[in-house]
Amino acid sequence: MRREPRIVPIGPGDLAPIVAMHRRCSSHTLWTRYHRAMADPHTYLPALLARPGSVHLAARDATGRLVAVGHLMPDHSAVEVALLVEDSWQGRGLGTRLLHHLGHHALRGGWATLYGLVLSGDERMDAVLRHVPVAVHRSEEGGTVTAWVQARDLAAGLPGRRRTCLLRAGHR
């Protein structure tokens, strides 16, 4: 029987395995996450991982290798959610699991609004958004959809706060 990946906290000390995971992702997967072509991950990941007040989680497979990462990044009274799932792990619910964990952190952190940026036409992210158990608000501008949910609605719409599921997103 195959073991499900474990969700674990990560930080600046995990740079090497996070970079390795980014390098295993296709250019299309990176494009849908960052909404632009990205340089060497060593150039942008340290600042992301050191962002004050942010929360970073990863999924480790049975061998200990990172196969997905998720981030909560504070932005005034809201928090941005961002995910990256390695190509070979996409479509298995791993992003949704990461979001459940990130949602728990967001509610504990007291953020009022959770939001994410999704490229228009991103079918995988659209499918994930359809599985959120509360109303997800959307607005589109210039090929990017901003999806958001109020944390209080999320908490009220779910039995027991620990089953939190959030919106899925890219990077601002």
NUPAKOL-538607 format. One line per 4 residues: number of its first residue (from 0); for each residue x, y, z of C-alpha. Coordinates in steps of 0.5 Angstrom, whole numbers. Layout:
N
NUM> X/Y/Z ~ ...
This chain:
172
0> 0/0/0 ~ 3/7/-2 ~ 4/12/4 ~ 1/19/3
4> 6/25/3 ~ 6/28/10 ~ 5/35/11 ~ 11/39/14
8> 13/46/16 ~ 19/49/12 ~ 23/55/12 ~ 30/58/9
12> 34/52/12 ~ 30/48/7 ~ 32/52/0 ~ 36/46/-3
16> 30/41/-3 ~ 25/46/-5 ~ 30/49/-11 ~ 30/41/-13
20> 23/41/-13 ~ 22/47/-17 ~ 27/44/-22 ~ 23/38/-23
24> 17/42/-25 ~ 15/43/-32 ~ 16/50/-35 ~ 8/50/-36
28> 7/48/-28 ~ 12/54/-26 ~ 8/59/-31 ~ 1/57/-28
32> 4/58/-21 ~ 8/65/-22 ~ 5/68/-28 ~ 11/69/-32
36> 18/66/-33 ~ 22/65/-27 ~ 30/65/-27 ~ 34/60/-23
40> 30/59/-16 ~ 36/60/-12 ~ 35/68/-14 ~ 28/68/-12
44> 26/63/-7 ~ 30/66/-1 ~ 26/72/-1 ~ 20/68/-1
48> 22/64/5 ~ 24/69/9 ~ 18/74/8 ~ 16/76/15
52> 9/73/18 ~ 9/68/12 ~ 7/61/13 ~ 11/55/9
56> 9/48/8 ~ 11/42/4 ~ 9/35/2 ~ 14/30/3
60> 13/23/0 ~ 15/16/3 ~ 23/18/1 ~ 23/24/4
64> 23/28/-2 ~ 19/35/-3 ~ 13/34/-8 ~ 9/40/-7
68> 10/47/-3 ~ 4/52/0 ~ 5/59/2 ~ 1/64/6
72> 4/71/5 ~ 1/77/9 ~ -2/83/5 ~ -5/88/10
76> -11/85/13 ~ -11/79/8 ~ -7/73/6 ~ -5/70/0
80> -5/63/-2 ~ 0/60/-7 ~ 1/53/-8 ~ 6/49/-13
84> 5/41/-14 ~ 10/37/-18 ~ 8/35/-24 ~ 8/28/-23
88> 4/29/-16 ~ -2/33/-20 ~ -9/31/-20 ~ -8/27/-13
92> -11/32/-8 ~ -5/34/-5 ~ -6/41/-7 ~ -12/41/-3
96> -9/37/3 ~ -4/43/3 ~ -10/48/3 ~ -13/45/9
100> -7/45/13 ~ -6/53/10 ~ -13/54/12 ~ -12/52/19
104> -6/57/20 ~ -9/62/17 ~ -15/62/22 ~ -10/61/27
108> -7/67/25 ~ -13/72/25 ~ -13/74/18 ~ -20/76/15
112> -19/75/8 ~ -16/69/4 ~ -14/70/-3 ~ -11/67/-9
116> -9/69/-16 ~ -10/64/-22 ~ -9/65/-29 ~ -16/65/-33
120> -17/58/-36 ~ -13/54/-31 ~ -17/48/-31 ~ -14/45/-25
124> -14/51/-21 ~ -22/52/-23 ~ -23/45/-21 ~ -20/46/-14
128> -24/52/-13 ~ -30/48/-15 ~ -29/44/-9 ~ -29/49/-3
132> -35/48/1 ~ -36/56/2 ~ -38/61/-3 ~ -31/63/-7
136> -32/70/-10 ~ -28/72/-16 ~ -26/78/-20 ~ -22/78/-27
140> -18/83/-30 ~ -12/82/-35 ~ -12/75/-36 ~ -12/74/-28
144> -17/71/-23 ~ -17/74/-16 ~ -21/69/-12 ~ -22/70/-5
148> -26/68/1 ~ -28/71/8 ~ -24/67/14 ~ -31/68/18
152> -35/65/13 ~ -30/59/12 ~ -30/58/19 ~ -38/58/20
156> -39/54/13 ~ -35/48/16 ~ -36/43/22 ~ -30/44/26
160> -25/49/24 ~ -20/44/23 ~ -23/41/17 ~ -21/48/13
164> -21/48/6 ~ -18/55/2 ~ -18/58/-5 ~ -12/56/-9
168> -8/61/-12 ~ -2/63/-15 ~ 3/68/-13 ~ 2/76/-14
